[in-house]
Amino acid sequence: MTLSLAEMAVDVLTTAGGREKTARSHEHAARWFAARAADGTSIDIGRASPPMHPSRPEAPAQVDPRDVPKRKPGSPAGRIALLHAVAHIELNAVDLHWDIIARFAHIPMPMGFYDDWVKAAQEESKHFNLVCDCLQALDSHYGALPAHAGMWRAAEDTAEDFMGRLAVVPMVLEARGLDVTPGMIEIFRKAGEDGAVAALETIYAEEVSHVAYGSKWFHFLCGRENLDPKEVFHDLVRRYFKGALKPPFNEEKRAEAGLPPDFYWPLADEIPARKR
């Protein structure tokens, strides 16, 4: 029986092991793109019921962000901890990108939307495996350290809000990766760890497209409803995003991804007033 795309997404979400989850992700992405190349519409989008929490391996232990041990990134242990955190982010991203397909499959969207998010999920799967390979090269592995438990909160908070999901996940969380990844690359370059540098450079280059997908389809939905994208973005981030938009921002890469400064700087400027 041929699975619908939404059922493929749930299959990934309900697979626990990191390497196994990303293998399923690659397999389903390959099927999707093979069908698209054959006749453009061979696989139905379908309907499925995604879990509120995706299946995950027993390790790493998920802890409150305040309880994640702090390590100096200049030390070997600190660089391992940094890679471990990146691997955790990438595994969450795999689930987030498949989840948006399954959870909002009832909302009519152009086929290009599904092409973009399947490709993003495929690339996030590659990213996770690249970083896991780097950890193994340093005699460690994903699951060796505790991990941030708050990564899935954005998915829970926007489970019933398609535009909110696009605003918070690619346009805030993934955009933050564009800000911080250059600094991480420099840490590993100074340490002479070329494998980690190469992995992070791949992630950095491809994350621009993921942010761009979010911006493109957010603007598409706003246009369909005749809404002002900037105003809607500000309202949704204020409603759903629990952290702070902290500069410095990578304005060049954000602009390349379709995020102009007037989308995020006003939110950063008003954070202190909101926190009091």
TAQUIMO-V742925 format. One record per residue. RES is the residue in one small letter. PHI is phi as a letter, one per 20 degrees, with the letter a starting at -180 (none if undefined). OMEGA is omega in radians with two decimals (NA if undefined). Layout:
res=RES phi=PHI omega=OMEGA
res=RES phi=PHI omega=OMEGA
This chain:
res=m phi=none omega=3.12
res=t phi=e omega=3.11
res=l phi=f omega=2.96
res=s phi=f omega=3.12
res=l phi=f omega=3.11
res=a phi=f omega=3.10
res=e phi=f omega=3.04
res=m phi=g omega=-3.14
res=a phi=g omega=3.14
res=v phi=f omega=3.08
res=d phi=g omega=3.08
res=v phi=f omega=-3.08
res=l phi=f omega=-3.10
res=t phi=e omega=3.02
res=t phi=e omega=-2.95
res=a phi=e omega=-3.01
res=g phi=f omega=-3.10
res=g phi=f omega=3.14
res=r phi=f omega=3.13
res=e phi=f omega=3.13
res=k phi=f omega=-3.11
res=t phi=f omega=3.05
res=a phi=f omega=3.08
res=r phi=f omega=3.13
res=s phi=g omega=3.12
res=h phi=f omega=-3.12
res=e phi=f omega=-3.10
res=h phi=f omega=3.09
res=a phi=f omega=3.13
res=a phi=f omega=3.11
res=r phi=f omega=-3.13
res=w phi=f omega=-3.07
res=f phi=f omega=3.05
res=a phi=f omega=3.12
res=a phi=f omega=3.13
res=r phi=f omega=3.13
res=a phi=f omega=-3.10
res=a phi=f omega=-3.12
res=d phi=b omega=3.03
res=g phi=n omega=-3.07
res=t phi=b omega=-2.99
res=s phi=f omega=-3.09
res=i phi=d omega=3.09
res=d phi=f omega=3.02
res=i phi=f omega=3.04
res=g phi=m omega=3.11
res=r phi=c omega=3.09
res=a phi=b omega=-3.12
res=s phi=d omega=-3.14
res=p phi=f omega=3.08
res=p phi=f omega=3.08
res=m phi=f omega=3.09
res=h phi=c omega=3.14
res=p phi=f omega=3.08
res=s phi=f omega=-3.11
res=r phi=c omega=3.07
res=p phi=f omega=-3.14
res=e phi=f omega=3.07
res=a phi=d omega=0.25
res=p phi=e omega=3.00
res=a phi=f omega=-3.14
res=q phi=e omega=-3.08
res=v phi=c omega=3.06
res=d phi=g omega=-3.13
res=p phi=g omega=3.14
res=r phi=f omega=-3.09
res=d phi=e omega=3.06
res=v phi=f omega=-3.09
res=p phi=g omega=3.10
res=k phi=e omega=3.11
res=r phi=c omega=3.12
res=k phi=f omega=-3.07
res=p phi=f omega=3.13
res=g phi=f omega=3.14
res=s phi=e omega=3.09
res=p phi=g omega=3.13
res=a phi=f omega=3.13
res=g phi=f omega=3.12
res=r phi=f omega=3.05
res=i phi=f omega=3.14
res=a phi=f omega=3.12
res=l phi=f omega=3.10
res=l phi=f omega=3.12
res=h phi=f omega=3.12
res=a phi=f omega=3.12
res=v phi=f omega=3.11
res=a phi=g omega=3.14
res=h phi=f omega=3.09
res=i phi=f omega=-3.09
res=e phi=f omega=3.11
res=l phi=f omega=3.05
res=n phi=f omega=-3.13
res=a phi=f omega=3.07
res=v phi=g omega=-3.13
res=d phi=f omega=-3.13
res=l phi=f omega=-3.08
res=h phi=f omega=3.04
res=w phi=f omega=-3.12
res=d phi=f omega=-3.11
res=i phi=f omega=3.09
res=i phi=f omega=-3.07
res=a phi=f omega=-3.01
res=r phi=f omega=-3.08
res=f phi=d omega=-3.14
res=a phi=f omega=-3.14
res=h phi=f omega=-3.14
res=i phi=e omega=-3.10
res=p phi=f omega=3.11
res=m phi=c omega=3.06
res=p phi=f omega=-3.14
res=m phi=f omega=3.12
res=g phi=f omega=3.07
res=f phi=f omega=-3.12
res=y phi=f omega=3.05
res=d phi=g omega=-3.10
res=d phi=f omega=-3.04
res=w phi=f omega=3.02
res=v phi=f omega=3.11
res=k phi=f omega=3.12
res=a phi=f omega=3.11
res=a phi=f omega=3.11
res=q phi=f omega=-3.13
res=e phi=f omega=3.09
res=e phi=f omega=3.08
res=s phi=f omega=3.07
res=k phi=f omega=-3.12
res=h phi=f omega=3.13
res=f phi=g omega=-3.11
res=n phi=f omega=3.08
res=l phi=f omega=-3.11
res=v phi=f omega=3.06
res=c phi=f omega=3.08
res=d phi=f omega=3.10
res=c phi=f omega=3.10
res=l phi=f omega=3.12
res=q phi=f omega=3.10
res=a phi=f omega=3.10
res=l phi=d omega=3.13
res=d phi=m omega=3.06
res=s phi=c omega=-3.14
res=h phi=a omega=3.06
res=y phi=f omega=-3.06
res=g phi=o omega=-3.12
res=a phi=f omega=-3.10
res=l phi=c omega=3.03
res=p phi=f omega=-3.07
res=a phi=c omega=-3.13
res=h phi=f omega=-3.11
res=a phi=e omega=-3.03
res=g phi=e omega=-3.02
res=m phi=f omega=-3.06
res=w phi=e omega=-3.06
res=r phi=f omega=-3.14
res=a phi=f omega=3.11
res=a phi=f omega=3.12
res=e phi=f omega=-3.06
res=d phi=f omega=-3.08
res=t phi=d omega=-3.06
res=a phi=f omega=-3.13
res=e phi=d omega=-3.08
res=d phi=c omega=-3.07
res=f phi=f omega=-3.14
res=m phi=f omega=3.08
res=g phi=f omega=3.11
res=r phi=f omega=-3.13
res=l phi=f omega=-3.12
res=a phi=f omega=-2.99
res=v phi=e omega=-3.03
res=v phi=f omega=-3.12
res=p phi=f omega=-2.96
res=m phi=e omega=3.04
res=v phi=d omega=-3.03
res=l phi=f omega=-3.13
res=e phi=f omega=3.07
res=a phi=f omega=3.09
res=r phi=f omega=3.08
res=g phi=f omega=3.09
res=l phi=f omega=-3.14
res=d phi=f omega=-2.95
res=v phi=e omega=-3.04
res=t phi=f omega=3.10
res=p phi=g omega=3.10
res=g phi=f omega=3.09
res=m phi=f omega=3.13
res=i phi=g omega=-3.12
res=e phi=f omega=3.10
res=i phi=g omega=-3.10
res=f phi=f omega=3.08
res=r phi=f omega=3.13
res=k phi=f omega=3.13
res=a phi=e omega=-3.14
res=g phi=m omega=-3.12
res=e phi=e omega=-2.99
res=d phi=f omega=3.13
res=g phi=f omega=3.12
res=a phi=f omega=3.10
res=v phi=g omega=-3.13
res=a phi=f omega=3.14
res=a phi=f omega=-3.11
res=l phi=f omega=3.08
res=e phi=f omega=3.05
res=t phi=f omega=3.13
res=i phi=f omega=-3.11
res=y phi=g omega=-3.12
res=a phi=f omega=-3.04
res=e phi=e omega=3.13
res=e phi=f omega=3.08
res=v phi=g omega=3.13
res=s phi=f omega=-3.11
res=h phi=f omega=3.06
res=v phi=f omega=3.14
res=a phi=f omega=3.08
res=y phi=f omega=3.13
res=g phi=f omega=-3.13
res=s phi=f omega=-3.11
res=k phi=g omega=-3.05
res=w phi=e omega=3.00
res=f phi=f omega=3.11
res=h phi=f omega=3.10
res=f phi=f omega=-3.12
res=l phi=f omega=3.10
res=c phi=f omega=3.12
res=g phi=f omega=3.14
res=r phi=f omega=-3.13
res=e phi=d omega=-3.13
res=n phi=l omega=-3.13
res=l phi=d omega=3.08
res=d phi=e omega=-3.05
res=p phi=g omega=-3.10
res=k phi=f omega=-3.14
res=e phi=f omega=-3.14
res=v phi=f omega=3.12
res=f phi=g omega=3.13
res=h phi=g omega=-3.14
res=d phi=f omega=-3.08
res=l phi=f omega=3.12
res=v phi=f omega=3.09
res=r phi=f omega=-3.09
res=r phi=f omega=-2.93
res=y phi=d omega=-3.03
res=f phi=e omega=-3.02
res=k phi=e omega=-3.11
res=g phi=e omega=3.13
res=a phi=c omega=3.03
res=l phi=e omega=-2.98
res=k phi=d omega=2.99
res=p phi=f omega=0.14
res=p phi=f omega=3.10
res=f phi=d omega=3.06
res=n phi=e omega=-2.99
res=e phi=f omega=-3.14
res=e phi=f omega=-3.11
res=k phi=f omega=3.08
res=r phi=f omega=3.11
res=a phi=f omega=3.10
res=e phi=f omega=-3.14
res=a phi=e omega=3.09
res=g phi=n omega=3.10
res=l phi=d omega=3.10
res=p phi=f omega=-3.08
res=p phi=g omega=-3.09
res=d phi=f omega=3.00
res=f phi=e omega=-2.99
res=y phi=d omega=-3.11
res=w phi=f omega=3.11
res=p phi=g omega=3.12
res=l phi=f omega=3.09
res=a phi=f omega=-3.09
res=d phi=f omega=-3.05
res=e phi=e omega=-3.10
res=i phi=g omega=-3.11
res=p phi=g omega=3.14
res=a phi=f omega=3.14
res=r phi=f omega=-3.07
res=k phi=e omega=-3.05
res=r phi=f omega=NA
